[in-house]
Amino acid sequence: MVTAVPLELANSTLEAEVSKGLIRVEEGLREAARAEEPLLAKASRHLIDAGGKRFRATLVLLAAQFGNPADERIVPAAVAIELTHLATLYHDDVMDEAPVRRGHESEFPVEQHDRHPHR
């Protein structure tokens, strides 16, 4: 499942190329979220499953068009950028004690606050 916002580019070939790249990015994100430990797997998947625009990954894929868009390092770079962004969202949820992000329950449930208040 691709959660990125649908692309509407003036060049249909470029649009198709970037869309294919975003599918591969989504697969890479899901692969990165796999873990044998159930708690870690759940936490890793939470923000990925919440979706998003994947704007940063799209920018990486578009920027690659100025060089070699077939370079095998492009998609892993886009995945790394998205994972870094997701880590900052997770951090913000915990630090802000946010109960909701993008209309979904955040990674900072109320009971966690009761056990580990940071203030």
Phi and psi restraints in degrees (range 20) as a CNS / XPLOR table:
assign (resid 1 and name C) (resid 2 and name N)
       (resid 2 and name CA) (resid 2 and name C) 1.0 -93.4 20.0 2
assign (resid 2 and name N) (resid 2 and name CA)
       (resid 2 and name C) (resid 3 and name N) 1.0 127.8 20.0 2
assign (resid 2 and name C) (resid 3 and name N)
       (resid 3 and name CA) (resid 3 and name C) 1.0 -102.5 20.0 2
assign (resid 3 and name N) (resid 3 and name CA)
       (resid 3 and name C) (resid 4 and name N) 1.0 -1.3 20.0 2
assign (resid 3 and name C) (resid 4 and name N)
       (resid 4 and name CA) (resid 4 and name C) 1.0 -67.1 20.0 2
assign (resid 4 and name N) (resid 4 and name CA)
       (resid 4 and name C) (resid 5 and name N) 1.0 154.4 20.0 2
assign (resid 4 and name C) (resid 5 and name N)
       (resid 5 and name CA) (resid 5 and name C) 1.0 -66.3 20.0 2
assign (resid 5 and name N) (resid 5 and name CA)
       (resid 5 and name C) (resid 6 and name N) 1.0 135.0 20.0 2
assign (resid 5 and name C) (resid 6 and name N)
       (resid 6 and name CA) (resid 6 and name C) 1.0 -57.4 20.0 2
assign (resid 6 and name N) (resid 6 and name CA)
       (resid 6 and name C) (resid 7 and name N) 1.0 138.9 20.0 2
assign (resid 6 and name C) (resid 7 and name N)
       (resid 7 and name CA) (resid 7 and name C) 1.0 -85.5 20.0 2
assign (resid 7 and name N) (resid 7 and name CA)
       (resid 7 and name C) (resid 8 and name N) 1.0 145.2 20.0 2
assign (resid 7 and name C) (resid 8 and name N)
       (resid 8 and name CA) (resid 8 and name C) 1.0 -135.8 20.0 2
assign (resid 8 and name N) (resid 8 and name CA)
       (resid 8 and name C) (resid 9 and name N) 1.0 86.5 20.0 2
assign (resid 8 and name C) (resid 9 and name N)
       (resid 9 and name CA) (resid 9 and name C) 1.0 -103.2 20.0 2
assign (resid 9 and name N) (resid 9 and name CA)
       (resid 9 and name C) (resid 10 and name N) 1.0 152.7 20.0 2
assign (resid 9 and name C) (resid 10 and name N)
       (resid 10 and name CA) (resid 10 and name C) 1.0 -64.7 20.0 2
assign (resid 10 and name N) (resid 10 and name CA)
       (resid 10 and name C) (resid 11 and name N) 1.0 -29.9 20.0 2
assign (resid 10 and name C) (resid 11 and name N)
       (resid 11 and name CA) (resid 11 and name C) 1.0 -100.0 20.0 2
assign (resid 11 and name N) (resid 11 and name CA)
       (resid 11 and name C) (resid 12 and name N) 1.0 112.9 20.0 2
assign (resid 11 and name C) (resid 12 and name N)
       (resid 12 and name CA) (resid 12 and name C) 1.0 -66.9 20.0 2
assign (resid 12 and name N) (resid 12 and name CA)
       (resid 12 and name C) (resid 13 and name N) 1.0 -31.0 20.0 2
assign (resid 12 and name C) (resid 13 and name N)
       (resid 13 and name CA) (resid 13 and name C) 1.0 -67.2 20.0 2
assign (resid 13 and name N) (resid 13 and name CA)
       (resid 13 and name C) (resid 14 and name N) 1.0 -44.4 20.0 2
assign (resid 13 and name C) (resid 14 and name N)
       (resid 14 and name CA) (resid 14 and name C) 1.0 -63.6 20.0 2
assign (resid 14 and name N) (resid 14 and name CA)
       (resid 14 and name C) (resid 15 and name N) 1.0 -43.2 20.0 2
assign (resid 14 and name C) (resid 15 and name N)
       (resid 15 and name CA) (resid 15 and name C) 1.0 -58.6 20.0 2
assign (resid 15 and name N) (resid 15 and name CA)
       (resid 15 and name C) (resid 16 and name N) 1.0 -44.5 20.0 2
assign (resid 15 and name C) (resid 16 and name N)
       (resid 16 and name CA) (resid 16 and name C) 1.0 -65.0 20.0 2
assign (resid 16 and name N) (resid 16 and name CA)
       (resid 16 and name C) (resid 17 and name N) 1.0 -41.3 20.0 2
assign (resid 16 and name C) (resid 17 and name N)
       (resid 17 and name CA) (resid 17 and name C) 1.0 -63.6 20.0 2
assign (resid 17 and name N) (resid 17 and name CA)
       (resid 17 and name C) (resid 18 and name N) 1.0 -46.7 20.0 2
assign (resid 17 and name C) (resid 18 and name N)
       (resid 18 and name CA) (resid 18 and name C) 1.0 -68.3 20.0 2
assign (resid 18 and name N) (resid 18 and name CA)
       (resid 18 and name C) (resid 19 and name N) 1.0 -38.8 20.0 2
assign (resid 18 and name C) (resid 19 and name N)
       (resid 19 and name CA) (resid 19 and name C) 1.0 -61.7 20.0 2
assign (resid 19 and name N) (resid 19 and name CA)
       (resid 19 and name C) (resid 20 and name N) 1.0 -42.1 20.0 2
assign (resid 19 and name C) (resid 20 and name N)
       (resid 20 and name CA) (resid 20 and name C) 1.0 -62.8 20.0 2
assign (resid 20 and name N) (resid 20 and name CA)
       (resid 20 and name C) (resid 21 and name N) 1.0 -39.6 20.0 2
assign (resid 20 and name C) (resid 21 and name N)
       (resid 21 and name CA) (resid 21 and name C) 1.0 -63.7 20.0 2
assign (resid 21 and name N) (resid 21 and name CA)
       (resid 21 and name C) (resid 22 and name N) 1.0 -38.9 20.0 2
assign (resid 21 and name C) (resid 22 and name N)
       (resid 22 and name CA) (resid 22 and name C) 1.0 -66.1 20.0 2
assign (resid 22 and name N) (resid 22 and name CA)
       (resid 22 and name C) (resid 23 and name N) 1.0 -34.2 20.0 2
assign (resid 22 and name C) (resid 23 and name N)
       (resid 23 and name CA) (resid 23 and name C) 1.0 -62.3 20.0 2
assign (resid 23 and name N) (resid 23 and name CA)
       (resid 23 and name C) (resid 24 and name N) 1.0 -43.7 20.0 2
assign (resid 23 and name C) (resid 24 and name N)
       (resid 24 and name CA) (resid 24 and name C) 1.0 -66.7 20.0 2
assign (resid 24 and name N) (resid 24 and name CA)
       (resid 24 and name C) (resid 25 and name N) 1.0 -35.0 20.0 2
assign (resid 24 and name C) (resid 25 and name N)
       (resid 25 and name CA) (resid 25 and name C) 1.0 -63.0 20.0 2
assign (resid 25 and name N) (resid 25 and name CA)
       (resid 25 and name C) (resid 26 and name N) 1.0 -46.5 20.0 2
assign (resid 25 and name C) (resid 26 and name N)
       (resid 26 and name CA) (resid 26 and name C) 1.0 -59.9 20.0 2
assign (resid 26 and name N) (resid 26 and name CA)
       (resid 26 and name C) (resid 27 and name N) 1.0 -42.0 20.0 2
assign (resid 26 and name C) (resid 27 and name N)
       (resid 27 and name CA) (resid 27 and name C) 1.0 -61.8 20.0 2
assign (resid 27 and name N) (resid 27 and name CA)
       (resid 27 and name C) (resid 28 and name N) 1.0 -41.4 20.0 2
assign (resid 27 and name C) (resid 28 and name N)
       (resid 28 and name CA) (resid 28 and name C) 1.0 -64.2 20.0 2
assign (resid 28 and name N) (resid 28 and name CA)
       (resid 28 and name C) (resid 29 and name N) 1.0 -38.7 20.0 2
assign (resid 28 and name C) (resid 29 and name N)
       (resid 29 and name CA) (resid 29 and name C) 1.0 -64.2 20.0 2
assign (resid 29 and name N) (resid 29 and name CA)
       (resid 29 and name C) (resid 30 and name N) 1.0 -43.9 20.0 2
assign (resid 29 and name C) (resid 30 and name N)
       (resid 30 and name CA) (resid 30 and name C) 1.0 -65.3 20.0 2
assign (resid 30 and name N) (resid 30 and name CA)
       (resid 30 and name C) (resid 31 and name N) 1.0 -37.3 20.0 2
assign (resid 30 and name C) (resid 31 and name N)
       (resid 31 and name CA) (resid 31 and name C) 1.0 -65.2 20.0 2
assign (resid 31 and name N) (resid 31 and name CA)
       (resid 31 and name C) (resid 32 and name N) 1.0 -41.6 20.0 2
assign (resid 31 and name C) (resid 32 and name N)
       (resid 32 and name CA) (resid 32 and name C) 1.0 -65.7 20.0 2
assign (resid 32 and name N) (resid 32 and name CA)
       (resid 32 and name C) (resid 33 and name N) 1.0 -26.6 20.0 2
assign (resid 32 and name C) (resid 33 and name N)
       (resid 33 and name CA) (resid 33 and name C) 1.0 -84.0 20.0 2
assign (resid 33 and name N) (resid 33 and name CA)
       (resid 33 and name C) (resid 34 and name N) 1.0 -4.5 20.0 2
assign (resid 33 and name C) (resid 34 and name N)
       (resid 34 and name CA) (resid 34 and name C) 1.0 -73.3 20.0 2
assign (resid 34 and name N) (resid 34 and name CA)
       (resid 34 and name C) (resid 35 and name N) 1.0 137.6 20.0 2
assign (resid 34 and name C) (resid 35 and name N)
       (resid 35 and name CA) (resid 35 and name C) 1.0 -155.6 20.0 2
assign (resid 35 and name N) (resid 35 and name CA)
       (resid 35 and name C) (resid 36 and name N) 1.0 147.9 20.0 2
assign (resid 35 and name C) (resid 36 and name N)
       (resid 36 and name CA) (resid 36 and name C) 1.0 -75.9 20.0 2
assign (resid 36 and name N) (resid 36 and name CA)
       (resid 36 and name C) (resid 37 and name N) 1.0 -33.4 20.0 2
assign (resid 36 and name C) (resid 37 and name N)
       (resid 37 and name CA) (resid 37 and name C) 1.0 -73.9 20.0 2
assign (resid 37 and name N) (resid 37 and name CA)
       (resid 37 and name C) (resid 38 and name N) 1.0 119.2 20.0 2
assign (resid 37 and name C) (resid 38 and name N)
       (resid 38 and name CA) (resid 38 and name C) 1.0 -56.1 20.0 2
assign (resid 38 and name N) (resid 38 and name CA)
       (resid 38 and name C) (resid 39 and name N) 1.0 -42.4 20.0 2
assign (resid 38 and name C) (resid 39 and name N)
       (resid 39 and name CA) (resid 39 and name C) 1.0 -63.4 20.0 2
assign (resid 39 and name N) (resid 39 and name CA)
       (resid 39 and name C) (resid 40 and name N) 1.0 -42.9 20.0 2
assign (resid 39 and name C) (resid 40 and name N)
       (resid 40 and name CA) (resid 40 and name C) 1.0 -66.1 20.0 2
assign (resid 40 and name N) (resid 40 and name CA)
       (resid 40 and name C) (resid 41 and name N) 1.0 -42.1 20.0 2
assign (resid 40 and name C) (resid 41 and name N)
       (resid 41 and name CA) (resid 41 and name C) 1.0 -61.6 20.0 2
assign (resid 41 and name N) (resid 41 and name CA)
       (resid 41 and name C) (resid 42 and name N) 1.0 -43.1 20.0 2
assign (resid 41 and name C) (resid 42 and name N)
       (resid 42 and name CA) (resid 42 and name C) 1.0 -63.7 20.0 2
assign (resid 42 and name N) (resid 42 and name CA)
       (resid 42 and name C) (resid 43 and name N) 1.0 -47.3 20.0 2
assign (resid 42 and name C) (resid 43 and name N)
       (resid 43 and name CA) (resid 43 and name C) 1.0 -64.0 20.0 2
assign (resid 43 and name N) (resid 43 and name CA)
       (resid 43 and name C) (resid 44 and name N) 1.0 -39.0 20.0 2
assign (resid 43 and name C) (resid 44 and name N)
       (resid 44 and name CA) (resid 44 and name C) 1.0 -66.4 20.0 2
assign (resid 44 and name N) (resid 44 and name CA)
       (resid 44 and name C) (resid 45 and name N) 1.0 -39.1 20.0 2
assign (resid 44 and name C) (resid 45 and name N)
       (resid 45 and name CA) (resid 45 and name C) 1.0 -79.1 20.0 2
assign (resid 45 and name N) (resid 45 and name CA)
       (resid 45 and name C) (resid 46 and name N) 1.0 -23.7 20.0 2
assign (resid 45 and name C) (resid 46 and name N)
       (resid 46 and name CA) (resid 46 and name C) 1.0 -53.4 20.0 2
assign (resid 46 and name N) (resid 46 and name CA)
       (resid 46 and name C) (resid 47 and name N) 1.0 -55.7 20.0 2
assign (resid 46 and name C) (resid 47 and name N)
       (resid 47 and name CA) (resid 47 and name C) 1.0 -72.8 20.0 2
assign (resid 47 and name N) (resid 47 and name CA)
       (resid 47 and name C) (resid 48 and name N) 1.0 -33.0 20.0 2
assign (resid 47 and name C) (resid 48 and name N)
       (resid 48 and name CA) (resid 48 and name C) 1.0 -63.7 20.0 2
assign (resid 48 and name N) (resid 48 and name CA)
       (resid 48 and name C) (resid 49 and name N) 1.0 -44.8 20.0 2
assign (resid 48 and name C) (resid 49 and name N)
       (resid 49 and name CA) (resid 49 and name C) 1.0 -67.6 20.0 2
assign (resid 49 and name N) (resid 49 and name CA)
       (resid 49 and name C) (resid 50 and name N) 1.0 -24.1 20.0 2
assign (resid 49 and name C) (resid 50 and name N)
       (resid 50 and name CA) (resid 50 and name C) 1.0 -68.7 20.0 2
assign (resid 50 and name N) (resid 50 and name CA)
       (resid 50 and name C) (resid 51 and name N) 1.0 -16.2 20.0 2
assign (resid 50 and name C) (resid 51 and name N)
       (resid 51 and name CA) (resid 51 and name C) 1.0 81.4 20.0 2
assign (resid 51 and name N) (resid 51 and name CA)
       (resid 51 and name C) (resid 52 and name N) 1.0 -164.6 20.0 2
assign (resid 51 and name C) (resid 52 and name N)
       (resid 52 and name CA) (resid 52 and name C) 1.0 154.1 20.0 2
assign (resid 52 and name N) (resid 52 and name CA)
       (resid 52 and name C) (resid 53 and name N) 1.0 178.2 20.0 2
assign (resid 52 and name C) (resid 53 and name N)
       (resid 53 and name CA) (resid 53 and name C) 1.0 -78.2 20.0 2
assign (resid 53 and name N) (resid 53 and name CA)
       (resid 53 and name C) (resid 54 and name N) 1.0 -23.9 20.0 2
assign (resid 53 and name C) (resid 54 and name N)
       (resid 54 and name CA) (resid 54 and name C) 1.0 56.5 20.0 2
assign (resid 54 and name N) (resid 54 and name CA)
       (resid 54 and name C) (resid 55 and name N) 1.0 36.0 20.0 2
assign (resid 54 and name C) (resid 55 and name N)
       (resid 55 and name CA) (resid 55 and name C) 1.0 -60.0 20.0 2
assign (resid 55 and name N) (resid 55 and name CA)
       (resid 55 and name C) (resid 56 and name N) 1.0 -43.2 20.0 2
assign (resid 55 and name C) (resid 56 and name N)
       (resid 56 and name CA) (resid 56 and name C) 1.0 -64.4 20.0 2
assign (resid 56 and name N) (resid 56 and name CA)
       (resid 56 and name C) (resid 57 and name N) 1.0 -43.1 20.0 2
assign (resid 56 and name C) (resid 57 and name N)
       (resid 57 and name CA) (resid 57 and name C) 1.0 -63.7 20.0 2
assign (resid 57 and name N) (resid 57 and name CA)
       (resid 57 and name C) (resid 58 and name N) 1.0 -39.2 20.0 2
assign (resid 57 and name C) (resid 58 and name N)
       (resid 58 and name CA) (resid 58 and name C) 1.0 -61.9 20.0 2
assign (resid 58 and name N) (resid 58 and name CA)
       (resid 58 and name C) (resid 59 and name N) 1.0 -41.9 20.0 2
assign (resid 58 and name C) (resid 59 and name N)
       (resid 59 and name CA) (resid 59 and name C) 1.0 -62.8 20.0 2
assign (resid 59 and name N) (resid 59 and name CA)
       (resid 59 and name C) (resid 60 and name N) 1.0 -39.9 20.0 2
assign (resid 59 and name C) (resid 60 and name N)
       (resid 60 and name CA) (resid 60 and name C) 1.0 -61.7 20.0 2
assign (resid 60 and name N) (resid 60 and name CA)
       (resid 60 and name C) (resid 61 and name N) 1.0 -45.7 20.0 2
assign (resid 60 and name C) (resid 61 and name N)
       (resid 61 and name CA) (resid 61 and name C) 1.0 -65.4 20.0 2
assign (resid 61 and name N) (resid 61 and name CA)
       (resid 61 and name C) (resid 62 and name N) 1.0 -38.8 20.0 2
assign (resid 61 and name C) (resid 62 and name N)
       (resid 62 and name CA) (resid 62 and name C) 1.0 -68.2 20.0 2
assign (resid 62 and name N) (resid 62 and name CA)
       (resid 62 and name C) (resid 63 and name N) 1.0 -42.6 20.0 2
assign (resid 62 and name C) (resid 63 and name N)
       (resid 63 and name CA) (resid 63 and name C) 1.0 -62.0 20.0 2
assign (resid 63 and name N) (resid 63 and name CA)
       (resid 63 and name C) (resid 64 and name N) 1.0 -32.6 20.0 2
assign (resid 63 and name C) (resid 64 and name N)
       (resid 64 and name CA) (resid 64 and name C) 1.0 -62.8 20.0 2
assign (resid 64 and name N) (resid 64 and name CA)
       (resid 64 and name C) (resid 65 and name N) 1.0 -22.3 20.0 2
assign (resid 64 and name C) (resid 65 and name N)
       (resid 65 and name CA) (resid 65 and name C) 1.0 -65.3 20.0 2
assign (resid 65 and name N) (resid 65 and name CA)
       (resid 65 and name C) (resid 66 and name N) 1.0 -18.9 20.0 2
assign (resid 65 and name C) (resid 66 and name N)
       (resid 66 and name CA) (resid 66 and name C) 1.0 -83.3 20.0 2
assign (resid 66 and name N) (resid 66 and name CA)
       (resid 66 and name C) (resid 67 and name N) 1.0 -8.3 20.0 2
assign (resid 66 and name C) (resid 67 and name N)
       (resid 67 and name CA) (resid 67 and name C) 1.0 -125.1 20.0 2
assign (resid 67 and name N) (resid 67 and name CA)
       (resid 67 and name C) (resid 68 and name N) 1.0 -119.5 20.0 2
assign (resid 67 and name C) (resid 68 and name N)
       (resid 68 and name CA) (resid 68 and name C) 1.0 -112.3 20.0 2
assign (resid 68 and name N) (resid 68 and name CA)
       (resid 68 and name C) (resid 69 and name N) 1.0 95.1 20.0 2
assign (resid 68 and name C) (resid 69 and name N)
       (resid 69 and name CA) (resid 69 and name C) 1.0 -65.2 20.0 2
assign (resid 69 and name N) (resid 69 and name CA)
       (resid 69 and name C) (resid 70 and name N) 1.0 -14.0 20.0 2
assign (resid 69 and name C) (resid 70 and name N)
       (resid 70 and name CA) (resid 70 and name C) 1.0 -88.9 20.0 2
assign (resid 70 and name N) (resid 70 and name CA)
       (resid 70 and name C) (resid 71 and name N) 1.0 -2.2 20.0 2
assign (resid 70 and name C) (resid 71 and name N)
       (resid 71 and name CA) (resid 71 and name C) 1.0 -57.7 20.0 2
assign (resid 71 and name N) (resid 71 and name CA)
       (resid 71 and name C) (resid 72 and name N) 1.0 128.6 20.0 2
assign (resid 71 and name C) (resid 72 and name N)
       (resid 72 and name CA) (resid 72 and name C) 1.0 -65.4 20.0 2
assign (resid 72 and name N) (resid 72 and name CA)
       (resid 72 and name C) (resid 73 and name N) 1.0 -11.0 20.0 2
assign (resid 72 and name C) (resid 73 and name N)
       (resid 73 and name CA) (resid 73 and name C) 1.0 -87.2 20.0 2
assign (resid 73 and name N) (resid 73 and name CA)
       (resid 73 and name C) (resid 74 and name N) 1.0 -10.0 20.0 2
assign (resid 73 and name C) (resid 74 and name N)
       (resid 74 and name CA) (resid 74 and name C) 1.0 -65.5 20.0 2
assign (resid 74 and name N) (resid 74 and name CA)
       (resid 74 and name C) (resid 75 and name N) 1.0 -53.6 20.0 2
assign (resid 74 and name C) (resid 75 and name N)
       (resid 75 and name CA) (resid 75 and name C) 1.0 -63.7 20.0 2
assign (resid 75 and name N) (resid 75 and name CA)
       (resid 75 and name C) (resid 76 and name N) 1.0 -46.1 20.0 2
assign (resid 75 and name C) (resid 76 and name N)
       (resid 76 and name CA) (resid 76 and name C) 1.0 -58.5 20.0 2
assign (resid 76 and name N) (resid 76 and name CA)
       (resid 76 and name C) (resid 77 and name N) 1.0 -33.9 20.0 2
assign (resid 76 and name C) (resid 77 and name N)
       (resid 77 and name CA) (resid 77 and name C) 1.0 -66.0 20.0 2
assign (resid 77 and name N) (resid 77 and name CA)
       (resid 77 and name C) (resid 78 and name N) 1.0 -41.9 20.0 2
assign (resid 77 and name C) (resid 78 and name N)
       (resid 78 and name CA) (resid 78 and name C) 1.0 -64.9 20.0 2
assign (resid 78 and name N) (resid 78 and name CA)
       (resid 78 and name C) (resid 79 and name N) 1.0 -38.4 20.0 2
assign (resid 78 and name C) (resid 79 and name N)
       (resid 79 and name CA) (resid 79 and name C) 1.0 -63.9 20.0 2
assign (resid 79 and name N) (resid 79 and name CA)
       (resid 79 and name C) (resid 80 and name N) 1.0 -44.1 20.0 2
assign (resid 79 and name C) (resid 80 and name N)
       (resid 80 and name CA) (resid 80 and name C) 1.0 -61.6 20.0 2
assign (resid 80 and name N) (resid 80 and name CA)
       (resid 80 and name C) (resid 81 and name N) 1.0 -40.4 20.0 2
assign (resid 80 and name C) (resid 81 and name N)
       (resid 81 and name CA) (resid 81 and name C) 1.0 -63.5 20.0 2
assign (resid 81 and name N) (resid 81 and name CA)
       (resid 81 and name C) (resid 82 and name N) 1.0 -44.6 20.0 2
assign (resid 81 and name C) (resid 82 and name N)
       (resid 82 and name CA) (resid 82 and name C) 1.0 -65.7 20.0 2
assign (resid 82 and name N) (resid 82 and name CA)
       (resid 82 and name C) (resid 83 and name N) 1.0 -40.8 20.0 2
assign (resid 82 and name C) (resid 83 and name N)
       (resid 83 and name CA) (resid 83 and name C) 1.0 -63.3 20.0 2
assign (resid 83 and name N) (resid 83 and name CA)
       (resid 83 and name C) (resid 84 and name N) 1.0 -39.0 20.0 2
assign (resid 83 and name C) (resid 84 and name N)
       (resid 84 and name CA) (resid 84 and name C) 1.0 -63.6 20.0 2
assign (resid 84 and name N) (resid 84 and name CA)
       (resid 84 and name C) (resid 85 and name N) 1.0 -43.7 20.0 2
assign (resid 84 and name C) (resid 85 and name N)
       (resid 85 and name CA) (resid 85 and name C) 1.0 -62.4 20.0 2
assign (resid 85 and name N) (resid 85 and name CA)
       (resid 85 and name C) (resid 86 and name N) 1.0 -44.6 20.0 2
assign (resid 85 and name C) (resid 86 and name N)
       (resid 86 and name CA) (resid 86 and name C) 1.0 -62.9 20.0 2
assign (resid 86 and name N) (resid 86 and name CA)
       (resid 86 and name C) (resid 87 and name N) 1.0 -35.7 20.0 2
assign (resid 86 and name C) (resid 87 and name N)
       (resid 87 and name CA) (resid 87 and name C) 1.0 -63.9 20.0 2
assign (resid 87 and name N) (resid 87 and name CA)
       (resid 87 and name C) (resid 88 and name N) 1.0 -37.4 20.0 2
assign (resid 87 and name C) (resid 88 and name N)
       (resid 88 and name CA) (resid 88 and name C) 1.0 -68.9 20.0 2
assign (resid 88 and name N) (resid 88 and name CA)
       (resid 88 and name C) (resid 89 and name N) 1.0 -35.4 20.0 2
assign (resid 88 and name C) (resid 89 and name N)
       (resid 89 and name CA) (resid 89 and name C) 1.0 -64.4 20.0 2
assign (resid 89 and name N) (resid 89 and name CA)
       (resid 89 and name C) (resid 90 and name N) 1.0 -44.0 20.0 2
assign (resid 89 and name C) (resid 90 and name N)
       (resid 90 and name CA) (resid 90 and name C) 1.0 -60.3 20.0 2
assign (resid 90 and name N) (resid 90 and name CA)
       (resid 90 and name C) (resid 91 and name N) 1.0 -46.2 20.0 2
assign (resid 90 and name C) (resid 91 and name N)
       (resid 91 and name CA) (resid 91 and name C) 1.0 -59.1 20.0 2
assign (resid 91 and name N) (resid 91 and name CA)
       (resid 91 and name C) (resid 92 and name N) 1.0 -45.5 20.0 2
assign (resid 91 and name C) (resid 92 and name N)
       (resid 92 and name CA) (resid 92 and name C) 1.0 -61.6 20.0 2
assign (resid 92 and name N) (resid 92 and name CA)
       (resid 92 and name C) (resid 93 and name N) 1.0 -41.1 20.0 2
assign (resid 92 and name C) (resid 93 and name N)
       (resid 93 and name CA) (resid 93 and name C) 1.0 -58.1 20.0 2
assign (resid 93 and name N) (resid 93 and name CA)
       (resid 93 and name C) (resid 94 and name N) 1.0 -45.0 20.0 2
assign (resid 93 and name C) (resid 94 and name N)
       (resid 94 and name CA) (resid 94 and name C) 1.0 -69.7 20.0 2
assign (resid 94 and name N) (resid 94 and name CA)
       (resid 94 and name C) (resid 95 and name N) 1.0 -47.8 20.0 2
assign (resid 94 and name C) (resid 95 and name N)
       (resid 95 and name CA) (resid 95 and name C) 1.0 -67.2 20.0 2
assign (resid 95 and name N) (resid 95 and name CA)
       (resid 95 and name C) (resid 96 and name N) 1.0 -35.7 20.0 2
assign (resid 95 and name C) (resid 96 and name N)
       (resid 96 and name CA) (resid 96 and name C) 1.0 -86.7 20.0 2
assign (resid 96 and name N) (resid 96 and name CA)
       (resid 96 and name C) (resid 97 and name N) 1.0 -6.9 20.0 2
assign (resid 96 and name C) (resid 97 and name N)
       (resid 97 and name CA) (resid 97 and name C) 1.0 53.5 20.0 2
assign (resid 97 and name N) (resid 97 and name CA)
       (resid 97 and name C) (resid 98 and name N) 1.0 40.6 20.0 2
assign (resid 97 and name C) (resid 98 and name N)
       (resid 98 and name CA) (resid 98 and name C) 1.0 -75.3 20.0 2
assign (resid 98 and name N) (resid 98 and name CA)
       (resid 98 and name C) (resid 99 and name N) 1.0 123.5 20.0 2
assign (resid 98 and name C) (resid 99 and name N)
       (resid 99 and name CA) (resid 99 and name C) 1.0 -77.5 20.0 2
assign (resid 99 and name N) (resid 99 and name CA)
       (resid 99 and name C) (resid 100 and name N) 1.0 -22.9 20.0 2
assign (resid 99 and name C) (resid 100 and name N)
       (resid 100 and name CA) (resid 100 and name C) 1.0 -137.8 20.0 2
assign (resid 100 and name N) (resid 100 and name CA)
       (resid 100 and name C) (resid 101 and name N) 1.0 141.3 20.0 2
assign (resid 100 and name C) (resid 101 and name N)
       (resid 101 and name CA) (resid 101 and name C) 1.0 -137.8 20.0 2
assign (resid 101 and name N) (resid 101 and name CA)
       (resid 101 and name C) (resid 102 and name N) 1.0 127.9 20.0 2
assign (resid 101 and name C) (resid 102 and name N)
       (resid 102 and name CA) (resid 102 and name C) 1.0 52.7 20.0 2
assign (resid 102 and name N) (resid 102 and name CA)
       (resid 102 and name C) (resid 103 and name N) 1.0 36.0 20.0 2
assign (resid 102 and name C) (resid 103 and name N)
       (resid 103 and name CA) (resid 103 and name C) 1.0 79.1 20.0 2
assign (resid 103 and name N) (resid 103 and name CA)
       (resid 103 and name C) (resid 104 and name N) 1.0 4.5 20.0 2
assign (resid 103 and name C) (resid 104 and name N)
       (resid 104 and name CA) (resid 104 and name C) 1.0 -117.4 20.0 2
assign (resid 104 and name N) (resid 104 and name CA)
       (resid 104 and name C) (resid 105 and name N) 1.0 154.6 20.0 2
assign (resid 104 and name C) (resid 105 and name N)
       (resid 105 and name CA) (resid 105 and name C) 1.0 -58.8 20.0 2
assign (resid 105 and name N) (resid 105 and name CA)
       (resid 105 and name C) (resid 106 and name N) 1.0 134.1 20.0 2
assign (resid 105 and name C) (resid 106 and name N)
       (resid 106 and name CA) (resid 106 and name C) 1.0 -78.1 20.0 2
assign (resid 106 and name N) (resid 106 and name CA)
       (resid 106 and name C) (resid 107 and name N) 1.0 -178.6 20.0 2
assign (resid 106 and name C) (resid 107 and name N)
       (resid 107 and name CA) (resid 107 and name C) 1.0 -85.7 20.0 2
assign (resid 107 and name N) (resid 107 and name CA)
       (resid 107 and name C) (resid 108 and name N) 1.0 13.8 20.0 2
assign (resid 107 and name C) (resid 108 and name N)
       (resid 108 and name CA) (resid 108 and name C) 1.0 -122.4 20.0 2
assign (resid 108 and name N) (resid 108 and name CA)
       (resid 108 and name C) (resid 109 and name N) 1.0 74.9 20.0 2
assign (resid 108 and name C) (resid 109 and name N)
       (resid 109 and name CA) (resid 109 and name C) 1.0 -66.2 20.0 2
assign (resid 109 and name N) (resid 109 and name CA)
       (resid 109 and name C) (resid 110 and name N) 1.0 157.4 20.0 2
assign (resid 109 and name C) (resid 110 and name N)
       (resid 110 and name CA) (resid 110 and name C) 1.0 -56.1 20.0 2
assign (resid 110 and name N) (resid 110 and name CA)
       (resid 110 and name C) (resid 111 and name N) 1.0 -42.4 20.0 2
assign (resid 110 and name C) (resid 111 and name N)
       (resid 111 and name CA) (resid 111 and name C) 1.0 -64.6 20.0 2
assign (resid 111 and name N) (resid 111 and name CA)
       (resid 111 and name C) (resid 112 and name N) 1.0 -28.5 20.0 2
assign (resid 111 and name C) (resid 112 and name N)
       (resid 112 and name CA) (resid 112 and name C) 1.0 -67.6 20.0 2
assign (resid 112 and name N) (resid 112 and name CA)
       (resid 112 and name C) (resid 113 and name N) 1.0 -40.1 20.0 2
assign (resid 112 and name C) (resid 113 and name N)
       (resid 113 and name CA) (resid 113 and name C) 1.0 -60.5 20.0 2
assign (resid 113 and name N) (resid 113 and name CA)
       (resid 113 and name C) (resid 114 and name N) 1.0 -39.8 20.0 2
assign (resid 113 and name C) (resid 114 and name N)
       (resid 114 and name CA) (resid 114 and name C) 1.0 -64.2 20.0 2
assign (resid 114 and name N) (resid 114 and name CA)
       (resid 114 and name C) (resid 115 and name N) 1.0 -33.1 20.0 2
assign (resid 114 and name C) (resid 115 and name N)
       (resid 115 and name CA) (resid 115 and name C) 1.0 -84.6 20.0 2
assign (resid 115 and name N) (resid 115 and name CA)
       (resid 115 and name C) (resid 116 and name N) 1.0 -34.5 20.0 2
assign (resid 115 and name C) (resid 116 and name N)
       (resid 116 and name CA) (resid 116 and name C) 1.0 -134.2 20.0 2
assign (resid 116 and name N) (resid 116 and name CA)
       (resid 116 and name C) (resid 117 and name N) 1.0 60.7 20.0 2
assign (resid 116 and name C) (resid 117 and name N)
       (resid 117 and name CA) (resid 117 and name C) 1.0 -66.2 20.0 2
assign (resid 117 and name N) (resid 117 and name CA)
       (resid 117 and name C) (resid 118 and name N) 1.0 139.7 20.0 2
assign (resid 117 and name C) (resid 118 and name N)
       (resid 118 and name CA) (resid 118 and name C) 1.0 -104.8 20.0 2
assign (resid 118 and name N) (resid 118 and name CA)
       (resid 118 and name C) (resid 119 and name N) 1.0 6.2 20.0 2
